[in-house]
Amino acid sequence: MTYVTLSQFREKQSDYIAAAQREPVIVTSRGARRRAVVVSPEFYDRAMQAIEDQEDIRAATEARNEIGRVSHDELIRELGI
């Protein structure tokens, strides 16, 4: 990861955006305090997909644990299939 101060980022913004295509760029302010993380669109998309996948897994687990589950046969009858 690349670490830059906010003022460095402002001075060479296009260079750091280009660098973010290879690895995350951490923008700091007031010492070591992180202000932003610049990443490539591909990295962002993968991260968002991973978060969504985890939410789906959590929702599926909750659904499996619900009281009042319906068997496959009951569902078929209920749907009239």
N, C-alpha and C positions, 0 to 999 in steps of 0.2 A: 504494500500500500504506500501511496505517496501522501505525505503530510505537507500542507502549505498554510501559511497564514492568510487571513482574509485579504490583506493588502497585496500579498504576492498573487493571489488568485485574481484580484481586480486588474493587476498590471499585465498578466499574461493569461487571461481567461481562455483564449482559444487553444493555447498550448496545453493547459490543464484539462480542458474538455477532450482534446485529442488523447491525452494520457489516460483519461478515464475509460477509453475504449479498450485498454489493455488491463487496467487494474483500478480499483476504487481510489478516488482522491479525497482525502479527508481535509476539510477546510477548518482551520482552528482560529480561535479568537481569544484574546486575553489569556495568553499562556497556552495551556494544553486543552482548553475547553473546546469541544467539537461544536461547530456551528452548522455544518452541512457535510454530506457525503455525496460526491458526484460519481455516478456509475454509468456504464453503457446502457442503451435501451435493451439490449439482449439480457444483460445481467438483471435489470429491473424486471423484465418480463418473466425470467426464470424464478426470481424471488417471489413475485406475485402469484405465479402458478403454484409454487410450493406452499404458500400460505393458504391459497384456495383449496389445495388438495388436503391440507391438514384440517381445515374447517369441514370439508366433506367427510373425512374420516371420523371426526368428532360427532357430526350430526348422525352418521350411520350408526355409530356406537350407541348414541342416545336412543335412536329409534329401535335398535335391537333390544334395549333394556326396558322399553316402555311396557307398562302393564296394559293388558287388553289387546295383546297381539292377536292377529287374525291368521289362521292357517291358510295354506295355499288353496285347499279345497273350499274353505269358506269364502275366500276372495273370488274364486272362480264363480261360485254360486251368486255372490253378491253382484258381480259384474254381468251375470247372465251369459257367461261364455260356455 
